[in-house]
Amino acid sequence: MGLKTISPAALQDILQTQPVTVIDVNSPQSWSKAHVPGALNLDPVNYLDSDLPTAKESALVFYCSNPLCRKAPNAARRAKNLGYSNVKVMSAGINGWLSAKLPTESGVSPRA
């Protein structure tokens, strides 16, 4: 099951123009330091169907720390298995987002 990828710059463009659910599967500590604005912080293995949008055609973008991290692709495959059809991975991860000097948010997860 091939996964589509998206670059940090392309994700930033999409965030400006259309609804997309961005999912950070890094640790809560990493998420609190810096994440893509509006990103949800979910456990890559144990997230629930209810954590994702109800519409299966919703745009989902998963990311973890860097291109070598396997958590985001695995979490994205899981979403595809749950029936989501518009799933992508930002394989550059938060490190690539920061390297591109794109805006971030920080703070404590609302679930904490």
HUMOWO-V311866 format. One record per helix or strand of 3 or more residues. SS is the DSSP state (@ for helix, = for strand). FROM is the first residue (numbers start at 1). TO is the last residue. If there is no record, write none. Layout:
ss=SS from=FROM to=TO
ss=SS from=FROM to=TO
This chain:
ss=@ from=8 to=17
ss== from=21 to=24
ss=@ from=28 to=33
ss=@ from=49 to=51
ss== from=59 to=63
ss=@ from=71 to=81
ss== from=86 to=89
ss=@ from=93 to=99
